[in-house]
Amino acid sequence: MKILIIGGSGFLGTELVRQATAVGWETAATYCSRPSGVPGASWHHLDLRAAGHVDEVLAATAPDAVINATSGESDWAVTADGSVRVAMAVAKGGCRLVHVSSDAVFSGSRIHYDEACLPDPVTPYGAAKGAAETAVRLLTPAAAVVRTSLIIGRGGSAHERMVHDLADGTRDGVLFTDDIRCPVHVEDLASGLRELAVSDRAGVFHLAGSDALSRHELGVLLARRDGLDPAQLPTGRRADTPIPGALDVRLDSGATQRHLQTRLRGAREFLSAG
């Protein structure tokens, strides 16, 4: 199996590279500023804003499958236009595409979202992700579009770092009690993405954890796992701030889980296990 991981130097991408090389896949990965330290992969610089750059990387790596795990946040040129370039290059190359999307494509108006739900974003990032989903499904109908939620690991995620900074007082801010998501462990997410990469299943899939938790509830679990005092975590309500975005978005991964060997654990389970 020859795999190309776009965004291989990011948090999720690093885990994908680690797992792919561990199972013996011929692994290529891209980076924007610098490659990660995971050995066993060939690294290629890629600027998704540059026309033709994706085609050059695909020609150099000749993968059987591509996983686009890059995150350009609300930068439309990367998150939306860059994903279009990836889909167009994959369509020309004839390989498999797994595109990673986000629960940010939803407004939260219905709270519970299964794989059949259509995007209704309310933030620039969600709009970029929603546009990318539409483009990928039009340009590469055989692709897998995978929505996920808050990604947690063993200390390396943005939310984990924030909890530590808040607990030791080196960062201002609060953990919202009304901002609810379905956190997923990065190892489970990467494993599920690899399964989809070697399958022929097309359409939309959800890879999120089975527990719906507020940012504060998640922070308390992280603090207990890491030996911090949960009482030191400041709380607040997102509804009382001008911060845009959905409050309560719960991805239902049931339909996807029935087709996977990877078990999508809930945060209460994977954080109690360390």
QUITA-V308317 format. One record per pair of residues at least 6 apart in sequence whose C-alpha atoms are under 7 Angstrom apart, sorted by the first residue. I is the first residue (numbers start at 0). J is the second residue. Records with the same first field share a line. If there is no record, write none. Layout:
I: J, J
//
This chain:
0: 24, 25, 63
1: 24, 25, 26, 62, 63, 64
2: 24, 25, 26, 27, 62, 63, 64, 65
3: 26, 27, 28, 62, 64, 65, 66
4: 12, 27, 28, 29, 65, 66, 67, 68
5: 28, 29, 66, 67, 68, 69
6: 12, 29, 30, 67, 68, 69
7: 13, 16, 28, 29, 30
8: 29, 30, 34, 35
10: 156
11: 68, 185, 189
12: 68
13: 35, 37
14: 186, 189
15: 189
16: 26
17: 37
19: 26
20: 26, 39, 40
26: 40, 41
27: 40, 41, 42, 60
28: 40, 41, 42, 43
29: 42, 43, 44, 45
30: 43, 44, 45
31: 44, 45, 46
34: 42
45: 52, 53
46: 52
47: 53, 77, 81
48: 76, 77, 81
53: 84, 85, 88
54: 88
62: 94
63: 94, 95
64: 94, 95, 96, 196
65: 95, 96, 97
66: 96, 97, 98
67: 97, 98, 99
68: 98, 99
70: 78
71: 77, 78
72: 78, 124
73: 123, 124, 127
75: 127
78: 127, 128, 131
79: 127, 128, 130, 131
82: 131
83: 131, 134, 135
86: 135, 138, 139
87: 138
89: 96
90: 138, 139
95: 142, 196
96: 142, 143
97: 142, 143, 144, 196
98: 143, 144, 145
99: 144, 145, 146
100: 128, 144, 145, 146, 147
101: 128, 146, 147, 148
102: 146, 147, 148, 248
103: 120, 125
104: 118, 119, 120, 125, 126, 128, 129
105: 118, 119, 120
106: 119, 120, 121, 244, 245
107: 245, 246, 247, 248
110: 247, 248, 249
111: 248, 249, 250, 251
112: 249, 250, 251
113: 250, 251, 252
114: 203, 204, 205
118: 129
120: 126, 129
121: 244
122: 243, 244
132: 144
136: 142
140: 201
141: 201
142: 201, 202
143: 200, 201, 202, 203, 204
144: 202, 203, 204
145: 203, 204, 205, 206
146: 204, 205, 206
147: 205, 206, 207
148: 180, 181, 182, 183, 207
149: 180, 181, 182, 183
150: 156, 182, 183, 184, 185
151: 182, 183, 184, 185
152: 184, 185
154: 160
159: 221
162: 218
164: 170
165: 171, 232
166: 227, 228, 231, 232
173: 233, 234, 235
174: 214, 215, 233, 234, 235
175: 213, 214, 215, 234, 235, 236, 237
176: 213, 214, 215, 234, 235, 236
177: 213, 236, 237, 246
178: 213, 214, 237, 246, 247
179: 211, 212, 213, 214, 246, 247, 248
180: 211, 212, 213, 247, 248, 249
181: 207, 208, 209, 210, 211, 212, 249, 250
182: 207, 208, 266
183: 207, 208, 265, 266
187: 261, 262, 263
188: 206
190: 261
191: 259, 261
204: 255
205: 250, 251, 252, 255
206: 252
207: 250, 252, 263
208: 263, 264, 265, 266
209: 263, 264, 265
210: 265, 266
211: 249
215: 234
219: 229
220: 270
221: 270
222: 228, 229
223: 229
224: 270, 271, 273
//
